[in-house]
Every structure is written in C-alpha cells, then in structure tokens.
Amino acid sequence: APSQVTIQIFDISGKRVAMLVNTSQKANVYEVQWNPTNISSGVYFGRVSVRNSNGYKTEVIKMTYMK
C-alpha cells in the first residue's frame, strides 16, 4: 500500500525553506534533487517523514550549504 511521504528543508531557526516532496508513494527507491535559490550559505536540516498503516517515521539529517 502507498505511504504518505514528505521531504522538507528547514533553516537553523526552524523555518521551512523548501518542500521537496508531499505525495503518496509506493515503497521503492527514489531520488530527489534540491537546487536551492535565494538562500544563504549555512546549516540546514532535511526532514523525511513517512506515514502508512504501520505508523509514522521521521528522519532528520543535518546539511551544510555553501555557495
């Protein structure tokens, strides 16, 4: 069964700067590219959330963006 998947990018203050994915997807391997525009160099956090019949899972990764 498909799962609801979201991938979001947040700045260091917790403000969302990008929503990369917000859709229902079947289990598989996917690739997403983020081409940031109008943002400064700095630390950002990527949050991947998956919701399905088995529950809800979230992973957060820390990233550094340098122009």
Phi and psi restraints in degrees (value plus and minus 20) as a CYANA .aco file:
   2 PRO   PHI     -85.5   -45.5
   2 PRO   PSI     133.7   173.7
   3 SER   PHI    -136.8   -96.8
   3 SER   PSI     130.1   170.1
   4 GLN   PHI    -101.7   -61.7
   4 GLN   PSI     102.2   142.2
   5 VAL   PHI    -140.2  -100.2
   5 VAL   PSI     112.1   152.1
   6 THR   PHI    -149.7  -109.7
   6 THR   PSI     120.4   160.4
   7 ILE   PHI    -149.3  -109.3
   7 ILE   PSI      99.9   139.9
   8 GLN   PHI    -148.6  -108.6
   8 GLN   PSI     133.3   173.3
   9 ILE   PHI    -137.5   -97.5
   9 ILE   PSI     112.8   152.8
  10 PHE   PHI    -144.0  -104.0
  10 PHE   PSI     127.9   167.9
  11 ASP   PHI    -104.2   -64.2
  11 ASP   PSI    -199.7  -159.7
  12 ILE   PHI     -84.0   -44.0
  12 ILE   PSI     -43.9    -3.9
  13 SER   PHI    -107.0   -67.0
  13 SER   PSI     -23.2    16.8
  14 GLY   PHI      75.0   115.0
  14 GLY   PSI     -17.7    22.3
  15 LYS   PHI     -98.3   -58.3
  15 LYS   PSI     110.8   150.8
  16 ARG   PHI     -91.9   -51.9
  16 ARG   PSI     107.2   147.2
  17 VAL   PHI    -128.9   -88.9
  17 VAL   PSI     -35.2     4.8
  18 ALA   PHI    -179.0  -139.0
  18 ALA   PSI     122.6   162.6
  19 MET   PHI    -135.9   -95.9
  19 MET   PSI      88.1   128.1
  20 LEU   PHI    -109.1   -69.1
  20 LEU   PSI     -55.8   -15.8
  21 VAL   PHI    -162.3  -122.3
  21 VAL   PSI     117.0   157.0
  22 ASN   PHI    -174.7  -134.7
  22 ASN   PSI      60.2   100.2
  23 THR   PHI    -175.0  -135.0
  23 THR   PSI     146.7   186.7
  24 SER   PHI    -110.5   -70.5
  24 SER   PSI     108.2   148.2
  25 GLN   PHI    -156.8  -116.8
  25 GLN   PSI     128.8   168.8
  26 LYS   PHI    -100.0   -60.0
  26 LYS   PSI     135.1   175.1
  27 ALA   PHI     -79.8   -39.8
  27 ALA   PSI     108.6   148.6
  28 ASN   PHI    -197.7  -157.7
  28 ASN   PSI    -194.7  -154.7
  29 VAL   PHI    -123.4   -83.4
  29 VAL   PSI     108.3   148.3
  30 TYR   PHI    -147.4  -107.4
  30 TYR   PSI     136.1   176.1
  31 GLU   PHI    -143.8  -103.8
  31 GLU   PSI     116.1   156.1
  32 VAL   PHI    -150.3  -110.3
  32 VAL   PSI     112.6   152.6
  33 GLN   PHI    -128.3   -88.3
  33 GLN   PSI     120.5   160.5
  34 TRP   PHI    -135.8   -95.8
  34 TRP   PSI      96.5   136.5
  35 ASN   PHI    -130.7   -90.7
  35 ASN   PSI      66.2   106.2
  36 PRO   PHI     -86.8   -46.8
  36 PRO   PSI     119.4   159.4
  37 THR   PHI    -152.3  -112.3
  37 THR   PSI     128.2   168.2
  38 ASN   PHI      39.8    79.8
  38 ASN   PSI      12.2    52.2
  39 ILE   PHI    -147.7  -107.7
  39 ILE   PSI     137.0   177.0
  40 SER   PHI    -107.2   -67.2
  40 SER   PSI     140.6   180.6
  41 SER   PHI     -82.2   -42.2
  41 SER   PSI     126.2   166.2
  42 GLY   PHI     138.1   178.1
  42 GLY   PSI    -187.7  -147.7
  43 VAL   PHI    -113.2   -73.2
  43 VAL   PSI     113.9   153.9
  44 TYR   PHI    -154.0  -114.0
  44 TYR   PSI     141.5   181.5
  45 PHE   PHI    -144.9  -104.9
  45 PHE   PSI     112.1   152.1
  46 GLY   PHI    -122.3   -82.3
  46 GLY   PSI     109.9   149.9
  47 ARG   PHI    -139.6   -99.6
  47 ARG   PSI     102.2   142.2
  48 VAL   PHI    -129.1   -89.1
  48 VAL   PSI     102.6   142.6
  49 SER   PHI    -143.3  -103.3
  49 SER   PSI     117.3   157.3
  50 VAL   PHI    -150.7  -110.7
  50 VAL   PSI     108.4   148.4
  51 ARG   PHI    -144.0  -104.0
  51 ARG   PSI     106.7   146.7
  52 ASN   PHI    -165.6  -125.6
  52 ASN   PSI    -188.8  -148.8
  53 SER   PHI     -86.2   -46.2
  53 SER   PSI     -37.7     2.3
  54 ASN   PHI    -108.5   -68.5
  54 ASN   PSI     -26.0    14.0
  55 GLY   PHI     110.5   150.5
  55 GLY   PSI    -171.5  -131.5
  56 TYR   PHI    -154.0  -114.0
  56 TYR   PSI     113.4   153.4
  57 LYS   PHI    -154.5  -114.5
  57 LYS   PSI     117.0   157.0
  58 THR   PHI    -151.7  -111.7
  58 THR   PSI     116.5   156.5
  59 GLU   PHI    -143.9  -103.9
  59 GLU   PSI     121.4   161.4
  60 VAL   PHI    -144.0  -104.0
  60 VAL   PSI     114.6   154.6
  61 ILE   PHI    -142.9  -102.9
  61 ILE   PSI     124.7   164.7
  62 LYS   PHI    -115.6   -75.6
  62 LYS   PSI     115.7   155.7
  63 MET   PHI    -154.0  -114.0
  63 MET   PSI     132.2   172.2
  64 THR   PHI    -135.4   -95.4
  64 THR   PSI     106.1   146.1
  65 TYR   PHI    -126.0   -86.0
  65 TYR   PSI     104.8   144.8
  66 MET   PHI    -144.3  -104.3
  66 MET   PSI     107.8   147.8
